[in-house]
Amino acid sequence: MSTAIRPEQIGHPEYLEHGGPLGGPDMHRETLVTGGKKWADVNQDVSCHTERKPTKLWWGAFLVAFATAQLFFFGLAAEVFVGVGVTGINHPVGWGVFIINFVFWIGIGHAGTLISAILFLFKQNWRTAINRSAEAMTVFAVMTALVFPLMHTGRPWYAAYWLLPLPNGRGPLWVNFNSPLLWDVFAVSTYGTISIVFWYVGLVPDLATLRDRAIHPIRKKIYGLLSLGWVGKNRGWRHYETAYLMLAGLATPLVLSVHTIVSFDFAVSVIPGWHTTIFPPYFVAGAIFSGFGMVLTLTIIMRKVFELEDYITVNHLESMAKVVLLTSFVVGTAYITEFVIAYYSGVEGERFHFANRLFGPYWWASLIMYGCNMVVPQLLWFKSIRRSIPILFIITIFVNLGMWFERYVIVVTSLQRDFLPSSWGMYNFQFADWALTIGSAGFFMCLFLIFCRVLPTICMFEVKAFMDPDKSAREAE
């Protein structure tokens, strides 16, 4: 006989004393949705936040994010009207805040594709409650990232045209197809396109649910257009599942390829600290690490603000924390391997670079990077910490901070002291650098909060697919 799940059991395996096939104990995973929810409850709990007026908590978060985003727009305007010199970029550090933030935000977007595509192909059912918000995070992170390389050119209104190999009147003048910077254009644009299509296709059935629930005629018309006439017939579901599977197959290679190509921006050069073959897997692991850290940060906030604790349980958060712990080990191994390769190579420039990374003028940035990415995640070995939401939230903040400083260390320390001491220099953040960095986080959060306001944050039809409505009704009793 089934019994109701007590609050202290949420996230733990269910234990039945004599529930085994031979009368022994039986342990199995808890249901993905707790609280005795029925299918109608899923529609109500997820859709209600798009139908009622925003709460004071949402308005407070949005106003803070919007005010922070104004720093971003101010930094962009200053760069356009004054020039790139408003930032701290100088000789020899020609890559600064723009490339640091570009690589950071592209990495943030990797977890969405991983959760939606790879975990879908591996039939990891716990992804159903978090894939929608992770996909949205991917789209908004890519949108934020694309701003930086365009602005880094100094004349974005030209660069947006020059970087594309379109038929033109420039005669034999074409882009350099041998440059990894151009490979970025193809990789990131492909990744962004697939991410948007994948996200939108997953929204279609839920948009139809919002259409059917809508009372206001304008609202009903908008959701009706966006849902593409979805009616939920058997034939439609069969074609939908086939299309979703194909998109997952197309998106899976992008998890590996996009940040691999981003790493080529550095690895194909001859700069000490960049010229290494470990960069592709190192960058991919770091992207998944930082992406899951951001997903955890946003999910913990979202489940509290929108009262989704029965759908995003502690078990979901613990599963993501385990991924963070695993990728922390991979990233930490890459850090150690870099030092081993530099020492074993016998190249004086490589040895000097990594000594400079630890004991040079930017030692503090390296300390933050290694501490946040290697030391702090080791706390996740303890189950009590993985299941403590406040502590887990603080750890994710450290992970996000550490991964930003990783990009800072890679870009700045390799450029500020190169082969010739006469060309050494320092890179110091100016007000515009801080405005672009902090403001980009505000811009990203604005987009995410608007998404949470107008679209369902949880994939309702996938959650219901793994529910037993009869069992849920019995548990509610």
C-alpha positions as CSV (number, residue, x, y, z in Angstrom):
1,M,0.0,0.0,0.0
2,S,1.4,3.4,-1.0
3,T,1.9,6.1,1.6
4,A,2.3,9.8,1.3
5,I,5.9,11.1,1.0
6,R,6.9,13.0,4.1
7,P,8.8,16.3,3.7
8,E,12.0,14.9,5.2
9,Q,11.9,12.1,2.5
10,I,11.9,14.4,-0.5
11,G,14.9,13.7,-2.6
12,H,15.7,10.4,-0.9
13,P,14.9,6.9,-2.2
14,E,11.6,5.5,-1.0
15,Y,12.1,2.5,1.4
16,L,9.5,-0.2,1.8
17,E,10.3,-2.8,4.6
18,H,8.7,-5.8,2.8
19,G,8.2,-4.4,-0.6
20,G,10.8,-6.6,-2.5
21,P,9.7,-9.4,-4.8
22,L,10.8,-12.0,-2.2
23,G,9.5,-10.2,0.8
24,G,12.7,-8.3,1.6
25,P,13.3,-4.5,1.7
26,D,12.8,-2.5,-1.5
27,M,14.4,0.8,-2.3
28,H,13.7,2.8,-5.4
29,R,13.9,6.4,-6.6
30,E,11.3,8.8,-5.4
31,T,8.8,10.1,-8.0
32,L,10.0,13.1,-10.0
33,V,7.0,15.1,-8.9
34,T,6.0,15.2,-5.2
35,G,3.0,16.6,-3.3
36,G,0.5,14.2,-4.9
37,K,0.1,16.3,-8.0
38,K,-2.4,15.5,-10.8
39,W,-2.0,16.4,-14.4
40,A,-4.4,19.3,-14.0
41,D,-2.3,20.6,-11.1
42,V,0.8,20.7,-13.3
43,N,-1.1,22.9,-15.8
44,Q,-2.3,25.2,-13.0
45,D,1.0,25.5,-11.1
46,V,3.2,26.2,-14.1
47,S,0.8,28.3,-16.1
48,C,-0.6,30.5,-13.3
49,H,2.6,32.6,-13.3
50,T,2.0,33.7,-16.9
51,E,-1.6,34.5,-16.3
52,R,-1.7,36.6,-13.2
53,K,0.0,39.9,-12.4
54,P,3.7,39.9,-11.5
55,T,4.4,39.6,-7.8
56,K,6.3,42.2,-5.9
57,L,9.3,39.8,-5.6
58,W,9.4,39.5,-9.4
59,W,9.2,43.3,-9.8
60,G,12.0,43.8,-7.3
61,A,14.2,41.3,-9.1
62,F,13.4,42.8,-12.5
63,L,14.0,46.4,-11.5
64,V,17.4,45.4,-10.0
65,A,18.3,43.5,-13.2
66,F,17.0,46.4,-15.4
67,A,19.0,49.0,-13.5
68,T,22.1,46.8,-13.8
69,A,21.5,46.4,-17.5
70,Q,21.7,50.1,-17.9
71,L,25.4,49.9,-17.1
72,F,25.8,47.5,-20.0
73,F,24.1,49.9,-22.4
74,F,26.2,52.8,-21.1
75,G,29.4,50.8,-21.7
76,L,28.3,49.9,-25.2
77,A,27.3,53.5,-26.0
78,A,30.7,54.9,-24.7
79,E,32.6,52.3,-26.8
80,V,30.6,53.3,-29.9
81,F,30.8,57.1,-29.5
82,V,34.3,57.4,-27.9
83,G,36.1,54.3,-29.0
84,V,37.6,51.1,-27.6
85,G,40.0,53.2,-25.6
86,V,37.4,53.8,-22.9
87,T,38.2,50.3,-21.7
88,G,41.5,49.2,-20.3
89,I,42.6,47.5,-23.5
90,N,46.1,48.6,-24.4
91,H,49.4,47.2,-25.7
92,P,50.2,44.4,-25.2
93,V,46.8,43.3,-23.8
94,G,44.8,43.7,-27.0
95,W,42.2,41.2,-25.8
96,G,40.5,42.3,-22.7
97,V,37.0,42.6,-21.3
98,F,35.3,41.8,-24.6
99,I,36.9,38.4,-25.2
100,I,36.8,37.5,-21.5
101,N,33.0,38.0,-21.3
102,F,32.5,36.4,-24.8
103,V,34.1,33.1,-23.7
104,F,32.4,33.3,-20.3
105,W,28.8,33.7,-21.7
106,I,29.3,31.1,-24.5
107,G,30.4,28.6,-21.8
108,I,27.3,29.4,-19.7
109,G,25.1,28.4,-22.6
110,H,26.5,24.9,-22.8
111,A,24.5,23.3,-20.0
112,G,21.2,24.0,-21.8
113,T,22.2,21.9,-24.8
114,L,23.7,19.2,-22.5
115,I,20.5,18.9,-20.4
116,S,18.1,19.1,-23.3
117,A,19.9,17.0,-25.9
118,I,22.5,14.6,-24.4
119,L,20.5,13.8,-21.2
120,F,17.4,13.3,-23.4
121,L,19.3,10.8,-25.6
122,F,20.5,9.0,-22.5
123,K,16.9,8.9,-21.1
124,Q,17.7,10.8,-17.9
125,N,14.2,11.6,-16.8
126,W,15.2,14.0,-14.0
127,R,16.0,16.6,-16.7
128,T,12.3,17.2,-17.5
129,A,11.9,19.8,-14.7
130,I,14.9,21.9,-15.6
131,N,15.4,21.6,-19.3
132,R,13.1,24.4,-20.3
133,S,14.8,27.0,-18.1
134,A,18.3,25.6,-19.1
135,E,17.4,26.0,-22.8
136,A,16.2,29.6,-22.3
137,M,19.4,30.3,-20.4
138,T,21.4,29.0,-23.4
139,V,19.6,31.3,-25.8
140,F,20.0,34.4,-23.7
141,A,23.6,33.6,-22.9
142,V,24.5,33.3,-26.6
143,M,22.6,36.6,-27.3
144,T,24.7,38.3,-24.6
145,A,27.9,36.7,-25.8
146,L,27.5,37.8,-29.4
147,V,27.5,41.4,-28.5
148,F,31.1,41.4,-27.2
149,P,33.1,40.2,-30.3
150,L,31.1,42.7,-32.5
151,M,31.9,45.6,-30.1
152,H,35.5,44.5,-29.8
153,T,36.1,45.3,-33.5
154,G,35.5,49.0,-32.7
155,R,33.0,49.4,-35.6
156,P,30.3,46.8,-35.1
157,W,28.1,48.2,-37.9
158,Y,30.9,47.2,-40.4
159,A,31.9,44.0,-38.6
160,A,28.4,42.5,-38.7
161,Y,28.7,42.6,-42.5
162,W,32.4,42.0,-43.0
163,L,32.5,38.8,-40.9
164,L,29.9,37.0,-43.1
165,P,31.2,35.5,-46.5
166,L,28.3,37.0,-48.5
167,P,28.4,37.8,-52.2
168,N,29.5,41.4,-52.4
169,G,31.1,44.1,-54.4
170,R,34.5,43.9,-52.8
171,G,36.0,41.9,-55.6
172,P,38.7,39.4,-54.5
173,L,38.6,40.7,-50.9
174,W,37.2,37.9,-48.7
175,V,37.3,36.9,-45.1
176,N,40.2,34.7,-44.0
177,F,38.8,31.2,-43.8
178,N,42.0,30.0,-42.2
179,S,41.4,32.1,-39.1
180,P,39.7,30.6,-36.0
181,L,38.1,33.9,-35.4
182,L,36.0,33.3,-38.5
183,W,35.4,29.7,-37.4
184,D,33.8,31.2,-34.3
185,V,31.3,33.0,-36.6
186,F,30.1,29.8,-38.1
187,A,30.2,27.8,-34.8
188,V,28.4,30.3,-32.6
189,S,25.8,31.2,-35.2
190,T,25.0,27.5,-35.8
191,Y,24.8,26.9,-32.1
192,G,22.6,29.8,-31.6
193,T,20.2,28.8,-34.4
194,I,19.9,25.2,-33.2
195,S,19.4,26.3,-29.6
196,I,16.6,28.7,-30.6
197,V,14.9,26.1,-32.8
198,F,15.3,23.4,-30.1
199,W,13.9,25.7,-27.4
200,Y,10.9,26.8,-29.5
201,V,10.0,23.3,-30.7
202,G,9.9,22.2,-27.0
203,L,7.6,25.1,-26.2
204,V,4.9,24.3,-28.9
205,P,2.7,21.9,-26.9
206,D,2.9,24.1,-23.8
207,L,2.1,27.2,-25.8
208,A,-1.1,25.3,-26.9
209,T,-1.9,24.7,-23.3
210,L,-1.6,28.5,-22.5
211,R,-3.7,29.2,-25.6
212,D,-6.5,26.9,-24.4
213,R,-6.4,28.4,-20.9
214,A,-6.3,32.0,-22.1
215,I,-9.4,34.2,-21.6
216,H,-8.4,37.5,-23.0
217,P,-8.8,37.4,-26.9
218,I,-5.5,39.1,-27.6
219,R,-3.6,36.8,-25.4
220,K,-5.4,33.8,-26.9
221,K,-4.5,35.0,-30.4
222,I,-0.8,35.5,-29.6
223,Y,-0.4,32.1,-28.0
224,G,-2.5,30.6,-30.8
225,L,-0.1,31.9,-33.4
226,L,3.0,30.8,-31.5
227,S,1.6,27.3,-30.9
228,L,1.3,26.7,-34.7
229,G,-2.1,25.2,-34.6
230,W,-1.1,22.4,-32.2
231,V,-4.1,20.2,-31.2
232,G,-2.3,17.2,-29.6
233,K,-3.5,14.4,-31.9
234,N,-1.7,11.1,-32.0
235,R,-0.3,11.8,-35.5
236,G,1.0,15.2,-34.3
237,W,2.7,13.7,-31.3
238,R,4.4,11.0,-33.4
239,H,5.9,13.6,-35.8
240,Y,6.8,15.9,-32.9
241,E,8.7,13.2,-31.1
242,T,10.6,12.3,-34.3
243,A,11.5,15.9,-34.9
244,Y,12.6,16.5,-31.3
245,L,14.8,13.4,-31.5
246,M,16.4,14.6,-34.7
247,L,17.1,18.1,-33.2
248,A,18.6,16.4,-30.1
249,G,20.9,14.5,-32.4
250,L,21.9,17.6,-34.3
251,A,22.5,19.6,-31.1
252,T,24.6,17.0,-29.4
253,P,27.8,17.5,-31.5
254,L,27.5,21.2,-30.9
255,V,28.2,20.7,-27.1
256,L,31.7,19.5,-28.1
257,S,32.3,21.5,-31.2
258,V,31.4,25.1,-30.2
259,H,33.7,25.6,-27.3
260,T,36.4,23.5,-29.0
261,I,36.4,26.1,-31.8
262,V,36.3,28.9,-29.3
263,S,39.5,27.3,-27.7
264,F,41.1,27.4,-31.1
265,D,41.1,31.2,-30.8
266,F,43.9,30.7,-28.3
267,A,45.4,27.3,-29.0
268,V,46.4,28.0,-32.7
269,S,48.6,30.9,-31.6
270,V,52.2,30.7,-30.4
271,I,51.6,32.7,-27.2
272,P,52.9,30.9,-24.0
273,G,50.0,29.7,-22.0
274,W,47.8,29.5,-25.1
275,H,49.8,27.2,-27.4
276,T,48.6,23.8,-26.0
277,T,46.6,20.9,-27.3
278,I,44.7,20.5,-24.0
279,F,42.6,23.5,-24.6
280,P,39.7,21.9,-26.5
281,P,38.7,19.3,-23.9
282,Y,39.7,21.8,-21.2
283,F,37.3,24.5,-22.5
284,V,34.5,22.0,-23.1
285,A,34.7,20.7,-19.5
286,G,34.9,24.2,-18.2
287,A,31.9,25.3,-20.2
288,I,29.8,22.4,-18.8
289,F,31.1,23.2,-15.3
290,S,30.2,26.9,-15.5
291,G,26.9,26.2,-17.3
292,F,25.6,23.8,-14.6
293,G,26.7,26.3,-12.0
294,M,24.5,28.9,-13.6
295,V,21.6,26.5,-14.1
296,L,21.8,25.7,-10.4
297,T,21.9,29.4,-9.5
298,L,18.8,30.2,-11.6
299,T,16.9,27.1,-10.7
300,I,17.3,27.6,-7.0
301,I,15.9,31.2,-7.3
302,M,13.2,30.2,-9.7
303,R,11.8,27.3,-7.7
304,K,11.5,29.6,-4.7
305,V,10.0,32.6,-6.4
306,F,7.5,30.7,-8.4
307,E,6.7,28.0,-5.8
308,L,7.9,25.1,-7.9
309,E,9.4,23.0,-5.0
310,D,7.1,20.0,-5.9
311,Y,8.5,19.9,-9.5
312,I,12.1,20.9,-9.0
313,T,12.9,18.8,-5.9
314,V,16.1,18.6,-3.9
315,N,16.8,15.4,-5.9
316,H,17.1,17.5,-9.1
317,L,19.4,19.9,-7.4
318,E,21.5,17.1,-6.0
319,S,21.9,15.5,-9.4
320,M,23.1,18.7,-10.9
321,A,25.5,19.2,-8.0
322,K,27.0,15.8,-8.8
323,V,27.7,17.0,-12.4
324,V,29.3,20.1,-11.0
325,L,31.6,18.0,-8.8
326,L,32.5,15.7,-11.7
327,T,33.4,18.6,-14.1
328,S,35.3,20.3,-11.3
329,F,37.6,17.3,-11.2
330,V,38.0,17.4,-15.0
331,V,38.8,21.2,-14.9
332,G,41.2,20.7,-12.0
333,T,43.0,17.9,-13.8
334,A,43.4,20.3,-16.8
335,Y,44.9,23.0,-14.5
336,I,47.5,20.5,-13.1
337,T,48.2,19.1,-16.6
338,E,49.0,22.6,-17.8
339,F,51.8,23.0,-15.3
340,V,53.1,19.5,-15.9
341,I,53.2,20.1,-19.7
342,A,55.0,23.5,-19.2
343,Y,57.6,22.0,-16.9
344,Y,58.1,18.8,-19.1
345,S,58.3,20.8,-22.4
346,G,61.6,22.4,-21.4
347,V,60.4,25.6,-23.1
348,E,61.6,28.6,-21.0
349,G,58.7,30.8,-22.1
350,E,56.1,28.2,-21.0
351,R,57.8,27.7,-17.6
352,F,58.0,31.5,-17.1
353,H,54.4,32.0,-18.0
354,F,53.0,29.6,-15.4
355,A,55.4,30.9,-12.8
356,N,54.1,34.3,-13.6
357,R,50.6,33.1,-13.3
358,L,51.2,32.0,-9.7
359,F,53.7,34.6,-8.5
360,G,53.3,37.5,-10.9
361,P,51.2,40.7,-10.5
362,Y,47.9,38.7,-11.2
363,W,48.5,36.0,-8.6
364,W,45.3,37.1,-6.8
365,A,43.2,36.3,-9.9
366,S,44.8,32.8,-10.2
367,L,44.2,32.2,-6.5
368,I,40.5,33.0,-6.9
369,M,40.3,30.8,-10.0
370,Y,41.9,27.8,-8.4
371,G,40.1,28.2,-5.1
372,C,36.6,28.6,-6.6
373,N,37.0,25.9,-9.3
374,M,39.0,23.3,-7.5
375,V,38.7,23.7,-3.7
376,V,35.1,25.0,-3.1
377,P,33.4,22.3,-5.2
378,Q,35.0,19.6,-3.1
379,L,32.4,20.4,-0.4
380,L,29.9,18.6,-2.7
381,W,31.3,15.3,-1.7
382,F,29.1,15.6,1.4
383,K,25.5,14.6,0.8
384,S,24.3,17.0,3.6
385,I,25.9,19.9,1.7
386,R,24.5,18.8,-1.7
387,R,21.0,18.7,-0.1
388,S,21.4,22.1,1.7
389,I,19.9,24.6,-0.7
390,P,21.5,27.8,0.9
391,I,25.0,26.3,0.9
392,L,24.5,24.9,-2.6
393,F,23.5,28.3,-3.8
394,I,26.6,29.9,-2.3
395,I,28.8,27.3,-3.9
396,T,27.3,28.0,-7.3
397,I,28.0,31.7,-6.9
398,F,31.7,30.8,-6.2
399,V,31.7,28.5,-9.3
400,N,30.4,31.3,-11.6
401,L,32.9,33.7,-10.1
402,G,35.8,31.2,-10.5
403,M,35.0,30.5,-14.1
404,W,34.9,34.2,-15.0
405,F,38.3,34.6,-13.4
406,E,39.5,31.6,-15.4
407,R,38.8,33.4,-18.6
408,Y,40.4,36.6,-17.1
409,V,43.6,34.7,-16.2
410,I,43.8,33.0,-19.6
411,V,43.4,36.2,-21.6
412,V,45.3,38.7,-19.4
413,T,48.3,36.8,-18.0
414,S,49.3,35.3,-21.3
415,L,49.3,38.7,-23.0
416,Q,50.7,41.1,-20.4
417,R,54.1,39.4,-20.3
418,D,55.2,37.9,-23.6
419,F,58.6,37.1,-25.1
420,L,60.1,40.6,-24.9
421,P,60.4,42.3,-21.5
422,S,60.4,45.6,-23.3
423,S,56.8,45.1,-24.4
424,W,55.4,44.0,-21.0
425,G,52.5,45.9,-19.7
426,M,49.5,45.8,-17.3
427,Y,45.8,45.5,-17.9
428,N,43.6,47.4,-15.4
429,F,39.8,47.5,-15.5
430,Q,38.4,50.9,-16.2
431,F,34.8,52.0,-15.4
432,A,33.7,50.9,-18.9
433,D,35.1,47.4,-18.3
434,W,33.2,47.1,-15.0
435,A,30.0,48.5,-16.7
436,L,30.2,46.0,-19.5
437,T,30.9,43.0,-17.2
438,I,28.4,43.7,-14.5
439,G,25.8,45.1,-16.9
440,S,25.9,42.0,-19.1
441,A,24.8,40.0,-16.1
442,G,21.9,42.4,-15.6
443,F,21.0,42.2,-19.3
444,F,21.0,38.4,-19.1
445,M,18.8,38.4,-16.0
446,C,16.3,40.8,-17.6
447,L,15.8,38.4,-20.5
448,F,15.5,35.4,-18.2
449,L,13.0,37.2,-15.9
450,I,10.8,38.2,-18.9
451,F,10.9,34.6,-20.1
452,C,9.7,33.4,-16.6
453,R,6.9,35.9,-16.8
454,V,5.4,35.2,-20.2
455,L,6.3,31.5,-20.9
456,P,6.1,28.3,-18.9
457,T,9.3,27.7,-17.0
458,I,8.8,23.9,-16.8
459,C,8.0,21.5,-19.7
460,M,4.5,20.5,-18.7
461,F,3.9,17.7,-21.1
462,E,7.3,16.0,-20.4
463,V,6.7,16.2,-16.6
464,K,3.2,14.7,-17.0
465,A,4.6,11.9,-19.2
466,F,6.5,10.5,-16.1
467,M,3.6,10.9,-13.7
468,D,1.2,8.2,-12.6
469,P,-2.0,10.1,-12.1
470,D,-3.7,7.3,-10.2
471,K,-0.8,7.0,-7.8
472,S,-0.7,10.7,-7.3
473,A,-4.4,10.7,-6.4
474,R,-3.8,8.0,-3.9
475,E,-0.9,9.8,-2.3
476,A,-3.0,13.0,-2.0
477,E,-5.5,11.1,0.0
